[in-house]
């Protein structure tokens, strides 16, 4: 049934099999899940700037009231879509350092391109606007 190179014939079909080394599982990411609980956990923490935390809490209260009054979860789903990129940004220590202290000298040349790539990948976000203004300083 099998030949020296792992050739296997099953019901008249030939296939070549090879043994591949087992891949190690990807390292656990510190990115928050795209759900309200994970986003709230990140954006309500003391690690986040007070103005961002306040804007999120205000947006959450507004979305919660709209969901309750409209008997729909859509405002909460919209809140997740809007705030997930910010939660991802604030969960990354390097991104937080850049937000607070600016772009390191060795990275300034690529900063605007990196912000454009983030915006293309995650969509618009006030955090990306802040990053772009920091990058434009240099």
PyMOL CGO cylinders between C-alpha atoms (Angstrom):
from pymol import cmd
from pymol.cgo import CYLINDER

trace = [
    CYLINDER, 0.00, 0.00, 0.00, 2.77, 2.42, 0.75, 0.3, 1, 1, 1, 1, 1, 1,
    CYLINDER, 2.77, 2.42, 0.75, 5.98, 2.79, -1.21, 0.3, 1, 1, 1, 1, 1, 1,
    CYLINDER, 5.98, 2.79, -1.21, 9.39, 4.00, -0.12, 0.3, 1, 1, 1, 1, 1, 1,
    CYLINDER, 9.39, 4.00, -0.12, 8.40, 7.67, -0.55, 0.3, 1, 1, 1, 1, 1, 1,
    CYLINDER, 8.40, 7.67, -0.55, 5.12, 7.56, 1.25, 0.3, 1, 1, 1, 1, 1, 1,
    CYLINDER, 5.12, 7.56, 1.25, 3.08, 7.04, -1.95, 0.3, 1, 1, 1, 1, 1, 1,
    CYLINDER, 3.08, 7.04, -1.95, -0.39, 5.84, -1.05, 0.3, 1, 1, 1, 1, 1, 1,
    CYLINDER, -0.39, 5.84, -1.05, -3.07, 4.58, -3.36, 0.3, 1, 1, 1, 1, 1, 1,
    CYLINDER, -3.07, 4.58, -3.36, -6.61, 4.80, -2.08, 0.3, 1, 1, 1, 1, 1, 1,
    CYLINDER, -6.61, 4.80, -2.08, -9.54, 3.77, -4.28, 0.3, 1, 1, 1, 1, 1, 1,
    CYLINDER, -9.54, 3.77, -4.28, -7.53, 4.29, -7.45, 0.3, 1, 1, 1, 1, 1, 1,
    CYLINDER, -7.53, 4.29, -7.45, -6.26, 7.75, -6.52, 0.3, 1, 1, 1, 1, 1, 1,
    CYLINDER, -6.26, 7.75, -6.52, -2.61, 8.36, -5.91, 0.3, 1, 1, 1, 1, 1, 1,
    CYLINDER, -2.61, 8.36, -5.91, -1.36, 10.81, -3.33, 0.3, 1, 1, 1, 1, 1, 1,
    CYLINDER, -1.36, 10.81, -3.33, 2.05, 11.70, -2.09, 0.3, 1, 1, 1, 1, 1, 1,
    CYLINDER, 2.05, 11.70, -2.09, 2.40, 11.95, 1.65, 0.3, 1, 1, 1, 1, 1, 1,
    CYLINDER, 2.40, 11.95, 1.65, 5.24, 13.49, 3.56, 0.3, 1, 1, 1, 1, 1, 1,
    CYLINDER, 5.24, 13.49, 3.56, 5.87, 13.72, 7.24, 0.3, 1, 1, 1, 1, 1, 1,
    CYLINDER, 5.87, 13.72, 7.24, 6.02, 17.33, 8.40, 0.3, 1, 1, 1, 1, 1, 1,
    CYLINDER, 6.02, 17.33, 8.40, 7.38, 18.35, 11.74, 0.3, 1, 1, 1, 1, 1, 1,
    CYLINDER, 7.38, 18.35, 11.74, 4.69, 19.39, 14.14, 0.3, 1, 1, 1, 1, 1, 1,
    CYLINDER, 4.69, 19.39, 14.14, 4.39, 23.14, 14.31, 0.3, 1, 1, 1, 1, 1, 1,
    CYLINDER, 4.39, 23.14, 14.31, 4.64, 24.69, 17.70, 0.3, 1, 1, 1, 1, 1, 1,
    CYLINDER, 4.64, 24.69, 17.70, 1.60, 26.59, 18.70, 0.3, 1, 1, 1, 1, 1, 1,
    CYLINDER, 1.60, 26.59, 18.70, 1.77, 30.32, 18.15, 0.3, 1, 1, 1, 1, 1, 1,
    CYLINDER, 1.77, 30.32, 18.15, 2.75, 32.29, 21.21, 0.3, 1, 1, 1, 1, 1, 1,
    CYLINDER, 2.75, 32.29, 21.21, -0.13, 33.69, 23.16, 0.3, 1, 1, 1, 1, 1, 1,
    CYLINDER, -0.13, 33.69, 23.16, -0.92, 37.18, 22.01, 0.3, 1, 1, 1, 1, 1, 1,
    CYLINDER, -0.92, 37.18, 22.01, -1.57, 40.00, 24.38, 0.3, 1, 1, 1, 1, 1, 1,
    CYLINDER, -1.57, 40.00, 24.38, -4.19, 41.35, 22.00, 0.3, 1, 1, 1, 1, 1, 1,
    CYLINDER, -4.19, 41.35, 22.00, -7.64, 41.53, 23.53, 0.3, 1, 1, 1, 1, 1, 1,
    CYLINDER, -7.64, 41.53, 23.53, -10.46, 39.50, 22.05, 0.3, 1, 1, 1, 1, 1, 1,
    CYLINDER, -10.46, 39.50, 22.05, -12.95, 41.39, 19.94, 0.3, 1, 1, 1, 1, 1, 1,
    CYLINDER, -12.95, 41.39, 19.94, -15.69, 41.41, 22.55, 0.3, 1, 1, 1, 1, 1, 1,
    CYLINDER, -15.69, 41.41, 22.55, -17.02, 43.94, 25.00, 0.3, 1, 1, 1, 1, 1, 1,
    CYLINDER, -17.02, 43.94, 25.00, -15.63, 42.25, 28.09, 0.3, 1, 1, 1, 1, 1, 1,
    CYLINDER, -15.63, 42.25, 28.09, -12.05, 42.16, 26.78, 0.3, 1, 1, 1, 1, 1, 1,
    CYLINDER, -12.05, 42.16, 26.78, -12.21, 45.71, 25.45, 0.3, 1, 1, 1, 1, 1, 1,
    CYLINDER, -12.21, 45.71, 25.45, -13.64, 47.00, 28.74, 0.3, 1, 1, 1, 1, 1, 1,
    CYLINDER, -13.64, 47.00, 28.74, -10.94, 45.17, 30.67, 0.3, 1, 1, 1, 1, 1, 1,
    CYLINDER, -10.94, 45.17, 30.67, -8.21, 46.96, 28.69, 0.3, 1, 1, 1, 1, 1, 1,
    CYLINDER, -8.21, 46.96, 28.69, -9.75, 50.42, 28.36, 0.3, 1, 1, 1, 1, 1, 1,
    CYLINDER, -9.75, 50.42, 28.36, -11.03, 50.68, 31.94, 0.3, 1, 1, 1, 1, 1, 1,
    CYLINDER, -11.03, 50.68, 31.94, -7.62, 49.88, 33.43, 0.3, 1, 1, 1, 1, 1, 1,
    CYLINDER, -7.62, 49.88, 33.43, -5.29, 52.40, 35.03, 0.3, 1, 1, 1, 1, 1, 1,
    CYLINDER, -5.29, 52.40, 35.03, -2.74, 51.72, 32.27, 0.3, 1, 1, 1, 1, 1, 1,
    CYLINDER, -2.74, 51.72, 32.27, -4.85, 53.75, 29.82, 0.3, 1, 1, 1, 1, 1, 1,
    CYLINDER, -4.85, 53.75, 29.82, -4.66, 57.54, 29.71, 0.3, 1, 1, 1, 1, 1, 1,
    CYLINDER, -4.66, 57.54, 29.71, -7.48, 59.20, 31.65, 0.3, 1, 1, 1, 1, 1, 1,
    CYLINDER, -7.48, 59.20, 31.65, -8.93, 60.99, 28.60, 0.3, 1, 1, 1, 1, 1, 1,
    CYLINDER, -8.93, 60.99, 28.60, -9.19, 57.73, 26.63, 0.3, 1, 1, 1, 1, 1, 1,
    CYLINDER, -9.19, 57.73, 26.63, -10.71, 55.91, 29.60, 0.3, 1, 1, 1, 1, 1, 1,
    CYLINDER, -10.71, 55.91, 29.60, -13.26, 58.72, 30.05, 0.3, 1, 1, 1, 1, 1, 1,
    CYLINDER, -13.26, 58.72, 30.05, -14.20, 58.75, 26.34, 0.3, 1, 1, 1, 1, 1, 1,
    CYLINDER, -14.20, 58.75, 26.34, -14.66, 54.96, 26.37, 0.3, 1, 1, 1, 1, 1, 1,
    CYLINDER, -14.66, 54.96, 26.37, -16.78, 55.03, 29.52, 0.3, 1, 1, 1, 1, 1, 1,
    CYLINDER, -16.78, 55.03, 29.52, -18.95, 57.78, 28.02, 0.3, 1, 1, 1, 1, 1, 1,
    CYLINDER, -18.95, 57.78, 28.02, -19.34, 55.87, 24.75, 0.3, 1, 1, 1, 1, 1, 1,
    CYLINDER, -19.34, 55.87, 24.75, -20.16, 52.70, 26.69, 0.3, 1, 1, 1, 1, 1, 1,
    CYLINDER, -20.16, 52.70, 26.69, -22.84, 54.47, 28.76, 0.3, 1, 1, 1, 1, 1, 1,
    CYLINDER, -22.84, 54.47, 28.76, -24.38, 55.93, 25.59, 0.3, 1, 1, 1, 1, 1, 1,
    CYLINDER, -24.38, 55.93, 25.59, -24.34, 52.56, 23.78, 0.3, 1, 1, 1, 1, 1, 1,
    CYLINDER, -24.34, 52.56, 23.78, -25.77, 50.77, 26.83, 0.3, 1, 1, 1, 1, 1, 1,
    CYLINDER, -25.77, 50.77, 26.83, -28.65, 53.26, 27.09, 0.3, 1, 1, 1, 1, 1, 1,
    CYLINDER, -28.65, 53.26, 27.09, -29.36, 52.98, 23.36, 0.3, 1, 1, 1, 1, 1, 1,
    CYLINDER, -29.36, 52.98, 23.36, -29.31, 49.17, 23.55, 0.3, 1, 1, 1, 1, 1, 1,
    CYLINDER, -29.31, 49.17, 23.55, -31.62, 49.14, 26.54, 0.3, 1, 1, 1, 1, 1, 1,
    CYLINDER, -31.62, 49.14, 26.54, -34.05, 51.68, 25.05, 0.3, 1, 1, 1, 1, 1, 1,
    CYLINDER, -34.05, 51.68, 25.05, -34.08, 50.08, 21.61, 0.3, 1, 1, 1, 1, 1, 1,
    CYLINDER, -34.08, 50.08, 21.61, -34.16, 46.48, 22.90, 0.3, 1, 1, 1, 1, 1, 1,
    CYLINDER, -34.16, 46.48, 22.90, -31.25, 45.63, 20.59, 0.3, 1, 1, 1, 1, 1, 1,
    CYLINDER, -31.25, 45.63, 20.59, -27.58, 44.82, 21.08, 0.3, 1, 1, 1, 1, 1, 1,
    CYLINDER, -27.58, 44.82, 21.08, -26.54, 46.63, 17.90, 0.3, 1, 1, 1, 1, 1, 1,
    CYLINDER, -26.54, 46.63, 17.90, -25.23, 49.75, 19.69, 0.3, 1, 1, 1, 1, 1, 1,
    CYLINDER, -25.23, 49.75, 19.69, -22.99, 47.52, 21.80, 0.3, 1, 1, 1, 1, 1, 1,
    CYLINDER, -22.99, 47.52, 21.80, -21.77, 45.67, 18.72, 0.3, 1, 1, 1, 1, 1, 1,
    CYLINDER, -21.77, 45.67, 18.72, -21.00, 49.02, 17.09, 0.3, 1, 1, 1, 1, 1, 1,
    CYLINDER, -21.00, 49.02, 17.09, -19.12, 50.06, 20.23, 0.3, 1, 1, 1, 1, 1, 1,
    CYLINDER, -19.12, 50.06, 20.23, -16.97, 46.93, 19.98, 0.3, 1, 1, 1, 1, 1, 1,
    CYLINDER, -16.97, 46.93, 19.98, -16.17, 47.67, 16.32, 0.3, 1, 1, 1, 1, 1, 1,
    CYLINDER, -16.17, 47.67, 16.32, -15.18, 51.26, 17.05, 0.3, 1, 1, 1, 1, 1, 1,
    CYLINDER, -15.18, 51.26, 17.05, -13.13, 50.66, 20.20, 0.3, 1, 1, 1, 1, 1, 1,
    CYLINDER, -13.13, 50.66, 20.20, -11.38, 47.34, 19.44, 0.3, 1, 1, 1, 1, 1, 1,
    CYLINDER, -11.38, 47.34, 19.44, -8.45, 49.01, 17.59, 0.3, 1, 1, 1, 1, 1, 1,
    CYLINDER, -8.45, 49.01, 17.59, -7.90, 51.27, 20.60, 0.3, 1, 1, 1, 1, 1, 1,
    CYLINDER, -7.90, 51.27, 20.60, -7.94, 48.29, 22.95, 0.3, 1, 1, 1, 1, 1, 1,
    CYLINDER, -7.94, 48.29, 22.95, -5.40, 46.50, 20.76, 0.3, 1, 1, 1, 1, 1, 1,
    CYLINDER, -5.40, 46.50, 20.76, -3.22, 49.59, 20.77, 0.3, 1, 1, 1, 1, 1, 1,
    CYLINDER, -3.22, 49.59, 20.77, -3.41, 50.09, 24.55, 0.3, 1, 1, 1, 1, 1, 1,
    CYLINDER, -3.41, 50.09, 24.55, -2.70, 46.41, 25.24, 0.3, 1, 1, 1, 1, 1, 1,
    CYLINDER, -2.70, 46.41, 25.24, 0.68, 46.62, 23.49, 0.3, 1, 1, 1, 1, 1, 1,
    CYLINDER, 0.68, 46.62, 23.49, 3.37, 48.09, 25.79, 0.3, 1, 1, 1, 1, 1, 1,
    CYLINDER, 3.37, 48.09, 25.79, 5.45, 49.37, 22.85, 0.3, 1, 1, 1, 1, 1, 1,
    CYLINDER, 5.45, 49.37, 22.85, 2.46, 51.20, 21.35, 0.3, 1, 1, 1, 1, 1, 1,
    CYLINDER, 2.46, 51.20, 21.35, 1.66, 52.74, 24.74, 0.3, 1, 1, 1, 1, 1, 1,
    CYLINDER, 1.66, 52.74, 24.74, 5.25, 53.93, 25.04, 0.3, 1, 1, 1, 1, 1, 1,
    CYLINDER, 5.25, 53.93, 25.04, 5.03, 55.55, 21.61, 0.3, 1, 1, 1, 1, 1, 1,
    CYLINDER, 5.03, 55.55, 21.61, 1.71, 57.18, 22.47, 0.3, 1, 1, 1, 1, 1, 1,
    CYLINDER, 1.71, 57.18, 22.47, 3.10, 58.66, 25.66, 0.3, 1, 1, 1, 1, 1, 1,
    CYLINDER, 3.10, 58.66, 25.66, 6.70, 59.50, 24.78, 0.3, 1, 1, 1, 1, 1, 1,
    CYLINDER, 6.70, 59.50, 24.78, 6.79, 59.77, 21.02, 0.3, 1, 1, 1, 1, 1, 1,
    CYLINDER, 6.79, 59.77, 21.02, 8.45, 57.77, 18.31, 0.3, 1, 1, 1, 1, 1, 1,
    CYLINDER, 8.45, 57.77, 18.31, 12.00, 56.61, 19.01, 0.3, 1, 1, 1, 1, 1, 1,
    CYLINDER, 12.00, 56.61, 19.01, 14.64, 58.25, 16.80, 0.3, 1, 1, 1, 1, 1, 1,
    CYLINDER, 14.64, 58.25, 16.80, 15.48, 55.00, 14.99, 0.3, 1, 1, 1, 1, 1, 1,
    CYLINDER, 15.48, 55.00, 14.99, 11.85, 54.57, 13.88, 0.3, 1, 1, 1, 1, 1, 1,
    CYLINDER, 11.85, 54.57, 13.88, 10.84, 58.09, 12.91, 0.3, 1, 1, 1, 1, 1, 1,
    CYLINDER, 10.84, 58.09, 12.91, 11.54, 57.62, 9.22, 0.3, 1, 1, 1, 1, 1, 1,
    CYLINDER, 11.54, 57.62, 9.22, 8.97, 54.83, 8.95, 0.3, 1, 1, 1, 1, 1, 1,
    CYLINDER, 8.97, 54.83, 8.95, 6.43, 56.22, 11.40, 0.3, 1, 1, 1, 1, 1, 1,
    CYLINDER, 6.43, 56.22, 11.40, 3.96, 57.79, 8.98, 0.3, 1, 1, 1, 1, 1, 1,
    CYLINDER, 3.96, 57.79, 8.98, 3.97, 54.68, 6.79, 0.3, 1, 1, 1, 1, 1, 1,
    CYLINDER, 3.97, 54.68, 6.79, 3.37, 52.50, 9.86, 0.3, 1, 1, 1, 1, 1, 1,
    CYLINDER, 3.37, 52.50, 9.86, 0.41, 54.63, 10.94, 0.3, 1, 1, 1, 1, 1, 1,
    CYLINDER, 0.41, 54.63, 10.94, -1.05, 54.39, 7.42, 0.3, 1, 1, 1, 1, 1, 1,
    CYLINDER, -1.05, 54.39, 7.42, -0.68, 50.60, 7.54, 0.3, 1, 1, 1, 1, 1, 1,
    CYLINDER, -0.68, 50.60, 7.54, -2.38, 50.43, 10.94, 0.3, 1, 1, 1, 1, 1, 1,
    CYLINDER, -2.38, 50.43, 10.94, -5.22, 52.60, 9.69, 0.3, 1, 1, 1, 1, 1, 1,
    CYLINDER, -5.22, 52.60, 9.69, -5.63, 50.40, 6.59, 0.3, 1, 1, 1, 1, 1, 1,
    CYLINDER, -5.63, 50.40, 6.59, -5.65, 47.24, 8.71, 0.3, 1, 1, 1, 1, 1, 1,
    CYLINDER, -5.65, 47.24, 8.71, -7.88, 48.39, 11.60, 0.3, 1, 1, 1, 1, 1, 1,
    CYLINDER, -7.88, 48.39, 11.60, -9.83, 51.34, 10.17, 0.3, 1, 1, 1, 1, 1, 1,
    CYLINDER, -9.83, 51.34, 10.17, -10.09, 54.85, 11.55, 0.3, 1, 1, 1, 1, 1, 1,
    CYLINDER, -10.09, 54.85, 11.55, -9.37, 55.48, 15.20, 0.3, 1, 1, 1, 1, 1, 1,
    CYLINDER, -9.37, 55.48, 15.20, -8.60, 58.49, 17.39, 0.3, 1, 1, 1, 1, 1, 1,
    CYLINDER, -8.60, 58.49, 17.39, -5.52, 56.61, 18.61, 0.3, 1, 1, 1, 1, 1, 1,
    CYLINDER, -5.52, 56.61, 18.61, -4.17, 56.48, 15.06, 0.3, 1, 1, 1, 1, 1, 1,
    CYLINDER, -4.17, 56.48, 15.06, -4.81, 60.21, 14.70, 0.3, 1, 1, 1, 1, 1, 1,
    CYLINDER, -4.81, 60.21, 14.70, -2.74, 60.78, 17.82, 0.3, 1, 1, 1, 1, 1, 1,
    CYLINDER, -2.74, 60.78, 17.82, 0.03, 58.55, 16.49, 0.3, 1, 1, 1, 1, 1, 1,
    CYLINDER, 0.03, 58.55, 16.49, 0.02, 60.40, 13.18, 0.3, 1, 1, 1, 1, 1, 1,
    CYLINDER, 0.02, 60.40, 13.18, 0.32, 63.76, 14.91, 0.3, 1, 1, 1, 1, 1, 1,
    CYLINDER, 0.32, 63.76, 14.91, 3.26, 62.42, 16.94, 0.3, 1, 1, 1, 1, 1, 1,
    CYLINDER, 3.26, 62.42, 16.94, 4.91, 61.08, 13.79, 0.3, 1, 1, 1, 1, 1, 1,
    CYLINDER, 4.91, 61.08, 13.79, 4.41, 64.36, 11.95, 0.3, 1, 1, 1, 1, 1, 1,
    CYLINDER, 4.41, 64.36, 11.95, 6.41, 66.24, 14.60, 0.3, 1, 1, 1, 1, 1, 1,
    CYLINDER, 6.41, 66.24, 14.60, 9.64, 64.83, 13.26, 0.3, 1, 1, 1, 1, 1, 1,
]
cmd.load_cgo(trace, "trace")
